[in-house]
Amino acid sequence: MPFLPRRNPQYRNLQVCELLNIPNNPASAYGIARNKHSSRVALAEAGLRTPKSATMSSLDDVDEAMKKVPFPLVVKPTAGAGSMGVFRANTEDDLKMYVGRVFEEIAKSQILAQNPGVSNEAPCMIEEFLQPKKFGNLPVGEFDVDVLMWNGESVYARVCDNWLPSPPYFLENGSNFPSVVPEDVQKELEKYSVDCCKAMGFNRGAFHVECIYTEEGAQLIEVNPRVGGGPDEHFHLSVTGVHMTQNFLLSMMDIPINPPRADKDRKCIVHYDVCCPKTGRLDNLNFFREALENKYLVSHEFYVKEGIDVIGFDTTIPQWLGALFMEGAPEEAAEVVLAMEKEGNRLLDLVEVTPKDMTIKRRGSRKASVFIDGDLPSFEPKAQRKQSVSDE
Protein backbone atom coordinates (compact mmCIF):
# COMPACT_ATOMS: atom_id res chain seq x y z
CA MET A 1 0.00 0.00 0.00
CA PRO A 2 1.49 3.40 -0.92
CA PHE A 3 0.64 5.09 2.37
CA LEU A 4 2.61 2.84 4.71
CA PRO A 5 4.56 5.20 7.00
CA ARG A 6 7.65 2.96 7.19
CA ARG A 7 10.76 3.97 5.24
CA ASN A 8 11.73 0.82 3.41
CA PRO A 9 8.39 -0.21 1.82
CA GLN A 10 7.71 3.27 0.41
CA TYR A 11 10.01 3.03 -2.59
CA ARG A 12 8.71 -0.41 -3.65
CA ASN A 13 5.10 0.63 -3.06
CA LEU A 14 5.48 3.65 -5.30
CA GLN A 15 7.08 1.53 -8.00
CA VAL A 16 3.92 -0.59 -7.92
CA CYS A 17 1.78 2.55 -8.15
CA GLU A 18 3.70 3.63 -11.25
CA LEU A 19 3.22 0.22 -12.88
CA LEU A 20 -0.52 0.34 -12.16
CA ASN A 21 -0.90 4.04 -13.06
CA ILE A 22 -2.11 4.89 -9.56
CA PRO A 23 -1.69 8.66 -8.92
CA ASN A 24 0.98 9.30 -6.31
CA ASN A 25 4.50 10.63 -5.80
CA PRO A 26 7.16 9.27 -8.18
CA ALA A 27 9.22 6.45 -6.69
CA SER A 28 12.38 8.37 -7.61
CA ALA A 29 11.46 11.09 -5.09
CA TYR A 30 11.65 8.56 -2.25
CA GLY A 31 15.03 7.33 -3.45
CA ILE A 32 16.36 10.90 -3.48
CA ALA A 33 15.00 11.68 -0.02
CA ARG A 34 16.41 8.45 1.43
CA ASN A 35 19.89 9.13 0.05
CA LYS A 36 21.25 12.19 1.83
CA HIS A 37 23.91 12.87 -0.79
CA SER A 38 21.36 12.66 -3.62
CA SER A 39 19.22 15.09 -1.61
CA ARG A 40 22.09 17.57 -1.56
CA VAL A 41 22.54 17.25 -5.33
CA ALA A 42 18.80 17.78 -5.97
CA LEU A 43 18.76 20.94 -3.83
CA ALA A 44 21.84 22.35 -5.53
CA GLU A 45 20.28 21.77 -8.94
CA ALA A 46 17.14 23.61 -7.77
CA GLY A 47 19.22 26.56 -6.59
CA LEU A 48 18.52 25.90 -2.89
CA ARG A 49 21.02 26.35 -0.08
CA THR A 50 22.70 23.05 0.87
CA PRO A 51 25.86 21.98 2.74
CA LYS A 52 28.97 20.66 0.98
CA SER A 53 29.19 16.86 1.02
CA ALA A 54 31.14 13.86 -0.27
CA THR A 55 30.56 10.11 -0.27
CA MET A 56 32.86 7.18 0.58
CA SER A 57 32.84 3.52 -0.38
CA SER A 58 35.58 2.58 2.06
CA LEU A 59 38.22 4.03 4.38
CA ASP A 60 40.45 4.41 1.32
CA ASP A 61 38.22 7.29 0.14
CA VAL A 62 38.75 9.45 3.24
CA ASP A 63 41.68 11.47 1.87
CA GLU A 64 39.84 12.43 -1.31
CA ALA A 65 36.62 13.26 0.55
CA MET A 66 38.48 15.61 2.92
CA LYS A 67 39.45 17.78 -0.04
CA LYS A 68 35.77 18.57 -0.68
CA VAL A 69 34.51 19.29 2.85
CA PRO A 70 36.31 21.44 5.45
CA PHE A 71 36.60 20.67 9.17
CA PRO A 72 34.64 20.52 11.38
CA LEU A 73 32.37 18.11 9.54
CA VAL A 74 29.70 15.51 10.17
CA VAL A 75 30.12 11.80 9.41
CA LYS A 76 26.95 9.78 8.77
CA PRO A 77 25.47 6.90 6.78
CA THR A 78 24.31 7.98 3.32
CA ALA A 79 20.91 6.49 4.17
CA GLY A 80 20.49 6.88 7.91
CA ALA A 81 17.81 6.53 10.55
CA GLY A 82 17.42 8.87 13.49
CA SER A 83 20.83 9.64 14.95
CA MET A 84 22.36 6.23 14.31
CA GLY A 85 25.97 6.51 13.20
CA VAL A 86 26.10 10.33 13.17
CA PHE A 87 29.30 11.91 14.53
CA ARG A 88 31.12 15.23 14.47
CA ALA A 89 34.77 15.08 13.41
CA ASN A 90 37.11 17.99 14.16
CA THR A 91 40.36 16.45 12.91
CA GLU A 92 41.62 13.91 10.38
CA ASP A 93 42.12 11.37 13.17
CA ASP A 94 38.52 11.90 14.30
CA LEU A 95 37.31 11.48 10.75
CA LYS A 96 39.08 8.16 10.15
CA MET A 97 37.89 6.81 13.49
CA TYR A 98 34.26 7.78 12.93
CA VAL A 99 34.17 6.62 9.30
CA GLY A 100 35.30 3.23 10.57
CA ARG A 101 32.54 3.29 13.18
CA VAL A 102 29.91 4.18 10.59
CA PHE A 103 30.89 1.22 8.44
CA GLU A 104 30.70 -0.98 11.56
CA GLU A 105 27.23 0.39 12.39
CA ILE A 106 26.02 -0.29 8.85
CA ALA A 107 27.35 -3.85 8.97
CA LYS A 108 25.57 -4.52 12.29
CA SER A 109 22.28 -2.71 11.66
CA GLN A 110 19.56 -4.07 9.40
CA ILE A 111 17.93 -0.62 9.48
CA LEU A 112 21.03 1.02 7.99
CA ALA A 113 21.96 -1.81 5.64
CA GLN A 114 18.64 -2.26 3.82
CA ASN A 115 17.54 0.74 1.78
CA PRO A 116 15.45 0.01 -1.32
CA GLY A 117 16.01 2.66 -3.96
CA VAL A 118 19.42 3.64 -2.56
CA SER A 119 22.69 2.38 -4.02
CA ASN A 120 25.10 0.68 -1.59
CA GLU A 121 28.13 1.78 -3.59
CA ALA A 122 28.93 4.66 -1.21
CA PRO A 123 27.19 3.95 2.11
CA CYS A 124 29.08 6.58 4.13
CA MET A 125 29.26 10.34 3.63
CA ILE A 126 30.67 13.47 5.17
CA GLU A 127 29.16 16.91 5.04
CA GLU A 128 29.83 20.42 6.21
CA PHE A 129 29.10 21.01 9.89
CA LEU A 130 26.40 23.64 10.15
CA GLN A 131 26.64 26.02 13.09
CA PRO A 132 23.13 26.82 14.34
CA LYS A 133 22.24 30.45 14.84
CA LYS A 134 21.63 31.39 18.47
CA PHE A 135 18.25 32.78 19.46
CA GLY A 136 18.96 34.61 22.71
CA ASN A 137 19.02 32.28 25.71
CA LEU A 138 16.73 29.69 24.12
CA PRO A 139 18.08 26.11 23.77
CA VAL A 140 16.73 25.82 20.20
CA GLY A 141 19.22 24.51 17.64
CA GLU A 142 17.33 22.57 14.96
CA PHE A 143 13.85 22.60 13.46
CA ASP A 144 11.26 20.11 12.28
CA VAL A 145 8.95 21.57 9.67
CA ASP A 146 5.85 19.41 9.27
CA VAL A 147 4.30 19.85 5.83
CA LEU A 148 1.13 18.64 4.14
CA MET A 149 1.08 18.86 0.32
CA TRP A 150 -1.57 18.34 -2.29
CA ASN A 151 -1.29 18.70 -6.07
CA GLY A 152 2.25 20.05 -5.84
CA GLU A 153 1.54 22.80 -3.30
CA SER A 154 1.66 23.14 0.47
CA VAL A 155 -1.68 23.21 2.29
CA TYR A 156 -0.17 23.25 5.80
CA ALA A 157 3.31 23.89 7.16
CA ARG A 158 4.35 24.61 10.75
CA VAL A 159 7.67 24.73 12.59
CA CYS A 160 8.51 22.68 15.68
CA ASP A 161 11.66 23.64 17.57
CA ASN A 162 14.27 20.98 18.37
CA TRP A 163 16.77 21.72 21.09
CA LEU A 164 20.52 21.61 20.69
CA PRO A 165 21.54 17.94 20.87
CA SER A 166 24.45 16.78 22.98
CA PRO A 167 27.58 16.03 20.91
CA PRO A 168 29.17 13.88 19.70
CA TYR A 169 26.11 11.71 19.12
CA PHE A 170 23.48 14.31 18.11
CA LEU A 171 20.74 12.49 20.03
CA GLU A 172 17.47 14.41 20.37
CA ASN A 173 16.29 15.57 23.79
CA GLY A 174 13.92 18.57 23.92
CA SER A 175 11.32 19.94 21.50
CA ASN A 176 8.46 22.41 21.59
CA PHE A 177 5.47 23.56 19.55
CA PRO A 178 4.64 26.18 18.46
CA SER A 179 8.05 27.59 17.63
CA VAL A 180 9.48 30.36 19.81
CA VAL A 181 11.88 31.82 17.20
CA PRO A 182 10.99 35.02 15.29
CA GLU A 183 8.08 34.85 12.86
CA ASP A 184 10.21 35.73 9.82
CA VAL A 185 12.55 32.82 10.59
CA GLN A 186 9.58 30.46 10.84
CA LYS A 187 8.20 31.65 7.48
CA GLU A 188 11.59 31.17 5.83
CA LEU A 189 11.90 27.66 7.25
CA GLU A 190 8.41 26.75 6.05
CA LYS A 191 8.99 28.00 2.50
CA TYR A 192 12.45 26.43 2.30
CA SER A 193 11.10 23.06 3.49
CA VAL A 194 8.30 23.04 0.94
CA ASP A 195 10.80 23.98 -1.79
CA CYS A 196 13.03 21.05 -0.71
CA CYS A 197 10.12 18.62 -1.06
CA LYS A 198 9.35 19.98 -4.53
CA ALA A 199 13.01 19.80 -5.57
CA MET A 200 13.00 16.07 -4.85
CA GLY A 201 9.87 15.53 -6.93
CA PHE A 202 7.16 15.19 -4.28
CA ASN A 203 3.65 16.47 -4.96
CA ARG A 204 1.44 15.09 -2.17
CA GLY A 205 1.52 13.64 1.34
CA ALA A 206 2.98 14.44 4.75
CA PHE A 207 6.61 15.43 5.20
CA HIS A 208 8.77 15.77 8.27
CA VAL A 209 11.54 18.12 7.13
CA GLU A 210 14.52 18.52 9.46
CA CYS A 211 16.48 21.76 9.17
CA ILE A 212 19.16 23.87 10.78
CA TYR A 213 19.02 27.66 10.69
CA THR A 214 22.45 29.26 10.30
CA GLU A 215 23.58 32.86 9.96
CA GLU A 216 23.16 32.34 6.19
CA GLY A 217 19.60 31.01 6.56
CA ALA A 218 17.78 27.67 6.46
CA GLN A 219 19.73 24.50 5.58
CA LEU A 220 18.40 20.97 5.12
CA ILE A 221 19.28 17.98 7.26
CA GLU A 222 16.80 15.59 5.63
CA VAL A 223 13.31 15.21 4.19
CA ASN A 224 11.27 12.34 5.64
CA PRO A 225 8.22 11.58 3.44
CA ARG A 226 6.06 10.60 6.40
CA VAL A 227 4.46 11.95 9.56
CA GLY A 228 6.98 12.93 12.24
CA GLY A 229 7.59 10.56 15.13
CA GLY A 230 7.76 11.17 18.86
CA PRO A 231 5.36 13.88 20.08
CA ASP A 232 4.80 15.50 16.66
CA GLU A 233 1.32 14.09 16.03
CA HIS A 234 0.26 15.21 19.52
CA PHE A 235 1.76 18.66 18.97
CA HIS A 236 -0.30 19.46 15.87
CA LEU A 237 -3.53 17.83 16.98
CA SER A 238 -3.51 19.57 20.37
CA VAL A 239 -2.27 23.00 19.29
CA THR A 240 -3.78 23.55 15.82
CA GLY A 241 -6.34 20.73 15.51
CA VAL A 242 -4.64 19.29 12.41
CA HIS A 243 -4.45 15.49 12.24
CA MET A 244 -1.25 14.79 10.30
CA THR A 245 -1.72 11.04 9.86
CA GLN A 246 -5.32 11.35 8.72
CA ASN A 247 -4.36 13.85 6.04
CA PHE A 248 -1.37 11.75 5.02
CA LEU A 249 -3.59 8.72 4.43
CA LEU A 250 -6.22 10.73 2.55
CA SER A 251 -3.62 12.17 0.20
CA MET A 252 -2.15 8.73 -0.48
CA MET A 253 -5.63 7.54 -1.48
CA ASP A 254 -5.88 10.39 -4.01
CA ILE A 255 -8.38 12.33 -1.87
CA PRO A 256 -7.69 16.11 -1.85
CA ILE A 257 -6.58 17.58 1.48
CA ASN A 258 -6.68 21.06 2.99
CA PRO A 259 -7.24 20.49 6.70
CA PRO A 260 -9.36 22.78 8.88
CA ARG A 261 -7.38 24.25 11.76
CA ALA A 262 -7.86 26.41 14.84
CA ASP A 263 -8.02 30.17 14.24
CA LYS A 264 -5.16 30.57 16.74
CA ASP A 265 -2.86 28.23 18.65
CA ARG A 266 -4.62 26.67 21.64
CA LYS A 267 -1.57 26.16 23.86
CA CYS A 268 2.17 25.55 23.84
CA ILE A 269 3.62 22.09 24.51
CA VAL A 270 7.19 21.23 25.50
CA HIS A 271 8.55 17.67 25.44
CA TYR A 272 11.82 16.44 26.94
CA ASP A 273 13.48 13.01 26.67
CA VAL A 274 15.99 12.23 29.42
CA CYS A 275 19.25 10.87 27.99
CA CYS A 276 21.08 8.48 30.30
CA PRO A 277 24.28 10.19 31.57
CA LYS A 278 26.19 7.06 32.69
CA THR A 279 26.50 3.38 31.88
CA GLY A 280 25.75 0.75 34.53
CA ARG A 281 22.86 -0.42 36.72
CA LEU A 282 19.99 2.06 37.18
CA ASP A 283 19.53 2.31 40.95
CA ASN A 284 16.05 3.86 41.08
CA LEU A 285 13.44 5.96 39.29
CA ASN A 286 13.60 8.95 41.62
CA PHE A 287 15.08 11.36 39.07
CA PHE A 288 11.67 12.90 38.20
CA ARG A 289 10.76 13.69 41.80
CA GLU A 290 11.67 17.40 41.76
CA ALA A 291 10.39 18.02 38.23
CA LEU A 292 6.91 16.85 39.23
CA GLU A 293 6.47 19.99 41.31
CA ASN A 294 6.93 22.33 38.35
CA LYS A 295 3.74 24.30 37.71
CA TYR A 296 3.85 23.67 33.96
CA LEU A 297 4.27 19.88 34.14
CA VAL A 298 1.28 17.88 32.87
CA SER A 299 2.64 14.33 32.49
CA HIS A 300 5.67 12.08 32.69
CA GLU A 301 6.52 8.54 31.66
CA PHE A 302 9.34 6.07 32.15
CA TYR A 303 10.91 4.04 29.36
CA VAL A 304 12.88 1.80 31.71
CA LYS A 305 12.55 -0.25 34.90
CA GLU A 306 14.45 0.22 38.12
CA GLY A 307 17.49 -2.07 38.39
CA ILE A 308 18.08 -2.63 34.67
CA ASP A 309 21.38 -2.12 32.86
CA VAL A 310 21.48 1.20 31.04
CA ILE A 311 23.80 2.80 28.48
CA GLY A 312 25.03 6.37 28.90
CA PHE A 313 27.01 9.12 27.17
CA ASP A 314 30.22 7.91 28.81
CA THR A 315 30.21 4.71 26.70
CA THR A 316 28.34 5.20 23.43
CA ILE A 317 25.06 6.54 22.08
CA PRO A 318 22.90 6.80 25.22
CA GLN A 319 19.40 5.49 25.69
CA TRP A 320 16.42 7.50 26.83
CA LEU A 321 15.17 6.88 30.37
CA GLY A 322 11.87 8.73 30.28
CA ALA A 323 10.03 11.85 29.19
CA LEU A 324 8.38 14.97 30.56
CA PHE A 325 5.59 17.09 29.05
CA MET A 326 4.88 20.68 30.00
CA GLU A 327 2.12 22.96 28.75
CA GLY A 328 1.21 26.63 28.97
CA ALA A 329 -0.63 29.37 27.17
CA PRO A 330 0.78 30.26 23.71
CA GLU A 331 2.14 33.55 25.04
CA GLU A 332 4.04 31.63 27.75
CA ALA A 333 5.89 29.43 25.26
CA ALA A 334 9.40 30.85 25.81
CA GLU A 335 8.94 30.75 29.59
CA VAL A 336 7.81 27.11 29.49
CA VAL A 337 10.75 26.18 27.25
CA LEU A 338 13.23 27.69 29.73
CA ALA A 339 11.48 25.98 32.64
CA MET A 340 11.84 22.60 30.92
CA GLU A 341 15.48 23.28 30.06
CA LYS A 342 16.20 23.97 33.73
CA GLU A 343 14.51 20.73 34.81
CA GLY A 344 16.28 18.76 32.10
CA ASN A 345 19.72 19.99 33.15
CA ARG A 346 18.97 19.21 36.78
CA LEU A 347 17.73 15.70 35.94
CA LEU A 348 21.14 14.62 34.64
CA ASP A 349 22.57 15.03 38.14
CA LEU A 350 19.67 13.15 39.74
CA VAL A 351 20.01 9.93 37.72
CA GLU A 352 21.69 7.38 40.01
CA VAL A 353 23.64 4.67 38.18
CA THR A 354 26.03 2.13 39.72
CA PRO A 355 28.94 1.48 37.32
CA LYS A 356 29.52 -2.10 36.23
CA ASP A 357 31.38 -3.97 33.52
CA MET A 358 29.06 -4.32 30.55
CA THR A 359 29.22 -5.65 27.04
CA ILE A 360 27.56 -2.88 25.04
CA LYS A 361 25.05 -4.18 22.52
CA ARG A 362 23.41 -1.82 20.07
CA ARG A 363 19.67 -1.68 20.61
CA GLY A 364 17.34 -1.85 17.63
CA SER A 365 15.77 1.39 18.79
CA ARG A 366 17.29 4.34 20.59
CA LYS A 367 14.32 4.39 22.95
CA ALA A 368 14.10 1.61 25.55
CA SER A 369 11.28 -0.74 24.69
CA VAL A 370 9.72 -1.17 28.14
CA PHE A 371 6.86 1.17 29.06
CA ILE A 372 5.73 0.49 32.60
CA ASP A 373 2.55 1.42 34.43
CA GLY A 374 3.29 -0.15 37.79
CA ASP A 375 6.23 -0.38 40.18
CA LEU A 376 6.87 3.37 40.05
CA PRO A 377 8.05 5.45 43.00
CA SER A 378 5.13 6.66 45.11
CA PHE A 379 5.23 10.31 44.10
CA GLU A 380 2.33 12.45 45.24
CA PRO A 381 1.92 14.97 42.41
CA LYS A 382 -0.92 17.43 42.24
CA ALA A 383 -3.61 15.46 40.47
CA GLN A 384 -5.02 18.31 38.41
CA ARG A 385 -1.62 18.98 36.83
CA LYS A 386 -0.47 15.44 36.19
CA GLN A 387 -3.08 14.08 33.80
CA SER A 388 -1.90 11.85 30.97
CA VAL A 389 -1.18 13.48 27.62
CA SER A 390 -3.62 10.99 26.09
CA ASP A 391 -6.47 12.46 28.15
CA GLU A 392 -6.55 15.57 25.97
C-alpha positions in Angstrom: 0.0 0.0 0.0 1.5 3.4 -0.9 0.6 5.1 2.4 2.6 2.8 4.7 4.6 5.2 7.0 7.7 3.0 7.2 10.8 4.0 5.2 11.7 0.8 3.4 8.4 -0.2 1.8 7.7 3.3 0.4 10.0 3.0 -2.6 8.7 -0.4 -3.6 5.1 0.6 -3.1 5.5 3.7 -5.3 7.1 1.5 -8.0 3.9 -0.6 -7.9 1.8 2.6 -8.1 3.7 3.6 -11.2 3.2 0.2 -12.9 -0.5 0.3 -12.2 -0.9 4.0 -13.1 -2.1 4.9 -9.6 -1.7 8.7 -8.9 1.0 9.3 -6.3 4.5 10.6 -5.8 7.2 9.3 -8.2 9.2 6.5 -6.7 12.4 8.4 -7.6 11.5 11.1 -5.1 11.6 8.6 -2.3 15.0 7.3 -3.5 16.4 10.9 -3.5 15.0 11.7 0.0 16.4 8.5 1.4 19.9 9.1 0.0 21.2 12.2 1.8 23.9 12.9 -0.8 21.4 12.7 -3.6 19.2 15.1 -1.6 22.1 17.6 -1.6 22.5 17.2 -5.3 18.8 17.8 -6.0 18.8 20.9 -3.8 21.8 22.4 -5.5 20.3 21.8 -8.9 17.1 23.6 -7.8 19.2 26.6 -6.6 18.5 25.9 -2.9 21.0 26.3 -0.1 22.7 23.1 0.9 25.9 22.0 2.7 29.0 20.7 1.0 29.2 16.9 1.0 31.1 13.9 -0.3 30.6 10.1 -0.3 32.9 7.2 0.6 32.8 3.5 -0.4 35.6 2.6 2.1 38.2 4.0 4.4 40.5 4.4 1.3 38.2 7.3 0.1 38.7 9.5 3.2 41.7 11.5 1.9 39.8 12.4 -1.3 36.6 13.3 0.6 38.5 15.6 2.9 39.4 17.8 0.0 35.8 18.6 -0.7 34.5 19.3 2.8 36.3 21.4 5.4 36.6 20.7 9.2 34.6 20.5 11.4 32.4 18.1 9.5 29.7 15.5 10.2 30.1 11.8 9.4 27.0 9.8 8.8 25.5 6.9 6.8 24.3 8.0 3.3 20.9 6.5 4.2 20.5 6.9 7.9 17.8 6.5 10.5 17.4 8.9 13.5 20.8 9.6 15.0 22.4 6.2 14.3 26.0 6.5 13.2 26.1 10.3 13.2 29.3 11.9 14.5 31.1 15.2 14.5 34.8 15.1 13.4 37.1 18.0 14.2 40.4 16.4 12.9 41.6 13.9 10.4 42.1 11.4 13.2 38.5 11.9 14.3 37.3 11.5 10.7 39.1 8.2 10.1 37.9 6.8 13.5 34.3 7.8 12.9 34.2 6.6 9.3 35.3 3.2 10.6 32.5 3.3 13.2 29.9 4.2 10.6 30.9 1.2 8.4 30.7 -1.0 11.6 27.2 0.4 12.4 26.0 -0.3 8.8 27.3 -3.8 9.0 25.6 -4.5 12.3 22.3 -2.7 11.7 19.6 -4.1 9.4 17.9 -0.6 9.5 21.0 1.0 8.0 22.0 -1.8 5.6 18.6 -2.3 3.8 17.5 0.7 1.8 15.4 0.0 -1.3 16.0 2.7 -4.0 19.4 3.6 -2.6 22.7 2.4 -4.0 25.1 0.7 -1.6 28.1 1.8 -3.6 28.9 4.7 -1.2 27.2 4.0 2.1 29.1 6.6 4.1 29.3 10.3 3.6 30.7 13.5 5.2 29.2 16.9 5.0 29.8 20.4 6.2 29.1 21.0 9.9 26.4 23.6 10.2 26.6 26.0 13.1 23.1 26.8 14.3 22.2 30.4 14.8 21.6 31.4 18.5 18.3 32.8 19.5 19.0 34.6 22.7 19.0 32.3 25.7 16.7 29.7 24.1 18.1 26.1 23.8 16.7 25.8 20.2 19.2 24.5 17.6 17.3 22.6 15.0 13.9 22.6 13.5 11.3 20.1 12.3 8.9 21.6 9.7 5.9 19.4 9.3 4.3 19.9 5.8 1.1 18.6 4.1 1.1 18.9 0.3 -1.6 18.3 -2.3 -1.3 18.7 -6.1 2.2 20.0 -5.8 1.5 22.8 -3.3 1.7 23.1 0.5 -1.7 23.2 2.3 -0.2 23.2 5.8 3.3 23.9 7.2 4.4 24.6 10.7 7.7 24.7 12.6 8.5 22.7 15.7 11.7 23.6 17.6 14.3 21.0 18.4 16.8 21.7 21.1 20.5 21.6 20.7 21.5 17.9 20.9 24.5 16.8 23.0 27.6 16.0 20.9 29.2 13.9 19.7 26.1 11.7 19.1 23.5 14.3 18.1 20.7 12.5 20.0 17.5 14.4 20.4 16.3 15.6 23.8 13.9 18.6 23.9 11.3 19.9 21.5 8.5 22.4 21.6 5.5 23.6 19.6 4.6 26.2 18.5 8.0 27.6 17.6 9.5 30.4 19.8 11.9 31.8 17.2 11.0 35.0 15.3 8.1 34.9 12.9 10.2 35.7 9.8 12.6 32.8 10.6 9.6 30.5 10.8 8.2 31.6 7.5 11.6 31.2 5.8 11.9 27.7 7.3 8.4 26.8 6.1 9.0 28.0 2.5 12.5 26.4 2.3 11.1 23.1 3.5 8.3 23.0 0.9 10.8 24.0 -1.8 13.0 21.1 -0.7 10.1 18.6 -1.1 9.3 20.0 -4.5 13.0 19.8 -5.6 13.0 16.1 -4.8 9.9 15.5 -6.9 7.2 15.2 -4.3 3.7 16.5 -5.0 1.4 15.1 -2.2 1.5 13.6 1.3 3.0 14.4 4.7 6.6 15.4 5.2 8.8 15.8 8.3 11.5 18.1 7.1 14.5 18.5 9.5 16.5 21.8 9.2 19.2 23.9 10.8 19.0 27.7 10.7 22.5 29.3 10.3 23.6 32.9 10.0 23.2 32.3 6.2 19.6 31.0 6.6 17.8 27.7 6.5 19.7 24.5 5.6 18.4 21.0 5.1 19.3 18.0 7.3 16.8 15.6 5.6 13.3 15.2 4.2 11.3 12.3 5.6 8.2 11.6 3.4 6.1 10.6 6.4 4.5 12.0 9.6 7.0 12.9 12.2 7.6 10.6 15.1 7.8 11.2 18.9 5.4 13.9 20.1 4.8 15.5 16.7 1.3 14.1 16.0 0.3 15.2 19.5 1.8 18.7 19.0 -0.3 19.5 15.9 -3.5 17.8 17.0 -3.5 19.6 20.4 -2.3 23.0 19.3 -3.8 23.5 15.8 -6.3 20.7 15.5 -4.6 19.3 12.4 -4.4 15.5 12.2 -1.2 14.8 10.3 -1.7 11.0 9.9 -5.3 11.4 8.7 -4.4 13.9 6.0 -1.4 11.7 5.0 -3.6 8.7 4.4 -6.2 10.7 2.6 -3.6 12.2 0.2 -2.1 8.7 -0.5 -5.6 7.5 -1.5 -5.9 10.4 -4.0 -8.4 12.3 -1.9 -7.7 16.1 -1.9 -6.6 17.6 1.5 -6.7 21.1 3.0 -7.2 20.5 6.7 -9.4 22.8 8.9 -7.4 24.3 11.8 -7.9 26.4 14.8 -8.0 30.2 14.2 -5.2 30.6 16.7 -2.9 28.2 18.6 -4.6 26.7 21.6 -1.6 26.2 23.9 2.2 25.6 23.8 3.6 22.1 24.5 7.2 21.2 25.5 8.5 17.7 25.4 11.8 16.4 26.9 13.5 13.0 26.7 16.0 12.2 29.4 19.2 10.9 28.0 21.1 8.5 30.3 24.3 10.2 31.6 26.2 7.1 32.7 26.5 3.4 31.9 25.7 0.8 34.5 22.9 -0.4 36.7 20.0 2.1 37.2 19.5 2.3 41.0 16.1 3.9 41.1 13.4 6.0 39.3 13.6 9.0 41.6 15.1 11.4 39.1 11.7 12.9 38.2 10.8 13.7 41.8 11.7 17.4 41.8 10.4 18.0 38.2 6.9 16.8 39.2 6.5 20.0 41.3 6.9 22.3 38.3 3.7 24.3 37.7 3.9 23.7 34.0 4.3 19.9 34.1 1.3 17.9 32.9 2.6 14.3 32.5 5.7 12.1 32.7 6.5 8.5 31.7 9.3 6.1 32.2 10.9 4.0 29.4 12.9 1.8 31.7 12.5 -0.2 34.9 14.5 0.2 38.1 17.5 -2.1 38.4 18.1 -2.6 34.7 21.4 -2.1 32.9 21.5 1.2 31.0 23.8 2.8 28.5 25.0 6.4 28.9 27.0 9.1 27.2 30.2 7.9 28.8 30.2 4.7 26.7 28.3 5.2 23.4 25.1 6.5 22.1 22.9 6.8 25.2 19.4 5.5 25.7 16.4 7.5 26.8 15.2 6.9 30.4 11.9 8.7 30.3 10.0 11.8 29.2 8.4 15.0 30.6 5.6 17.1 29.1 4.9 20.7 30.0 2.1 23.0 28.8 1.2 26.6 29.0 -0.6 29.4 27.2 0.8 30.3 23.7 2.1 33.6 25.0 4.0 31.6 27.8 5.9 29.4 25.3 9.4 30.9 25.8 8.9 30.7 29.6 7.8 27.1 29.5 10.8 26.2 27.3 13.2 27.7 29.7 11.5 26.0 32.6 11.8 22.6 30.9 15.5 23.3 30.1 16.2 24.0 33.7 14.5 20.7 34.8 16.3 18.8 32.1 19.7 20.0 33.2 19.0 19.2 36.8 17.7 15.7 35.9 21.1 14.6 34.6 22.6 15.0 38.1 19.7 13.2 39.7 20.0 9.9 37.7 21.7 7.4 40.0 23.6 4.7 38.2 26.0 2.1 39.7 28.9 1.5 37.3 29.5 -2.1 36.2 31.4 -4.0 33.5 29.1 -4.3 30.6 29.2 -5.6 27.0 27.6 -2.9 25.0 25.0 -4.2 22.5 23.4 -1.8 20.1 19.7 -1.7 20.6 17.3 -1.9 17.6 15.8 1.4 18.8 17.3 4.3 20.6 14.3 4.4 23.0 14.1 1.6 25.5 11.3 -0.7 24.7 9.7 -1.2 28.1 6.9 1.2 29.1 5.7 0.5 32.6 2.6 1.4 34.4 3.3 -0.1 37.8 6.2 -0.4 40.2 6.9 3.4 40.0 8.0 5.5 43.0 5.1 6.7 45.1 5.2 10.3 44.1 2.3 12.4 45.2 1.9 15.0 42.4 -0.9 17.4 42.2 -3.6 15.5 40.5 -5.0 18.3 38.4 -1.6 19.0 36.8 -0.5 15.4 36.2 -3.1 14.1 33.8 -1.9 11.9 31.0 -1.2 13.5 27.6 -3.6 11.0 26.1 -6.5 12.5 28.2 -6.6 15.6 26.0 
